[in-house]
Amino acid sequence: MNRRKALRGLVSASFASVTSITALGCSSAEDNPDVSVVLTLSEVLTGNHRIPFTLIDKDGSRIRGAAVKASFYKLEDHHDEFMFSTAVAEHSIATSQNHLHKDGEVHEHLHTSDYYLTVGKAFEPGLWRADLDIQPTNGRKYTKSTFFDVQDQSQTPMVGEPIPPSVNPVIVGAGDIANISTADPPAAGMYRHTIAACLDRAEPMVIAFSTPAFCRSRMCGPVTAVVAELYNRWKDHVRFIHIEPFDLAAARTDGQLTFTPVAREWNLKTEPWIFVIDTGGHVTARFEGIVSAEELEPAIEAIAATARA
């Protein structure tokens, strides 16, 4: 078995394998075996593509505040060809949740989710390696390597493609929102319109597939909060639609996580996903995994400007 075939087997074994393969790179810098690189997406496509990731210490905590530089290599049969280096920015998502204590008092609990983001340029199909030069806030500099497979096609709607005219669940009567959302609290305006109706009216959309209560990736809560924040900012110009990707009745009764017909119509295999849609019903931007308001808002601003033109 050649080198590329062996690595492809590791990368394709599972989503967990894609996100945690480390310490296999060829960098001469010192590796830190106590740190893991976790990619927060399941697919990387050709061309420019965002690469969000977290750094996890041996105790399971996230490493924050590090200065990181990424170098990308395309894997060939007998060598790794250096392609380009990119800067890495750290993004932070602050969320709050009210918690009822035994004494009856309600306290606000603040949570912060951080991730690192780099945008690769000119990705080509095949196996790639990313070497990350990491300078933590305290301690010595070290390098981590992670591997991923670049594809030229995706089963989910790609940028420039039309979206399905889905009929997603919406609010009809009092109490309906609890049956179609696990957001806490839910923004009612994000459950009043179907995708099909918005397409008929040629309205720009932000469509979020996420499930704060049943998220396997643990990113849905922060992402849903980001979308709700931007909904409050852009609701007069863009339709926002939140869709739970799993059948909530099955999830709540027996813990079974089954994708809904709408999620299957979009060929989703992971969560969360956000799609930004123009007035013509085409995808202008898409984000898998964790995404901050800072990263998402420019895509929303662009479709809002087009709609006003």
DATAZI-V694938 format. One record per backbone hydrogen bond with DSSP energy under -1.0 kcal/mol. CO is the residue of the C=O (numbers start at 1). NH is the residue of the N-H. If there is no record, write none. Layout:
co=(CO;CO)
nh=(NH;NH)
//
This chain:
co=(2;3;4;5;6;7;8;14;15;16;17;30;32;36;38;44;47;49;51;52;53;54;55;56;57;61;67;69;70;71;72;72;73;74;79;81;84;86;89;91;93;95;97;99;101;105;107;109;111;113;115;116;117;118;120;123;126;127;128;129;130;131;132;133;134;135;142;144;146;148;150;151;158;161;164;166;173;176;187;188;190;191;194;195;196;197;198;199;204;205;206;207;208;209;219;220;221;222;223;224;225;226;227;228;230;231;234;234;239;241;243;245;247;248;249;250;250;258;260;261;262;263;264;272;273;274;275;276;276;277;278;281;282;283;285;287;292;293;296;297;298;299;300;301;302;303;304;305)
nh=(6;7;8;9;10;11;12;18;19;20;21;143;35;56;54;151;123;120;118;40;116;38;63;36;60;57;135;133;86;131;83;84;129;81;76;74;72;70;117;115;113;111;109;107;104;101;99;97;95;93;91;53;89;51;49;47;150;75;148;73;146;71;144;69;142;67;134;132;130;128;126;46;161;283;166;196;176;179;190;191;242;171;198;199;200;201;203;202;239;277;241;275;243;273;223;224;225;226;227;228;229;230;231;232;234;235;237;238;206;208;210;260;251;252;253;254;256;247;264;265;266;268;267;289;209;287;207;284;285;205;281;163;278;160;276;274;296;297;300;301;302;303;304;305;306;307;308;309)
//
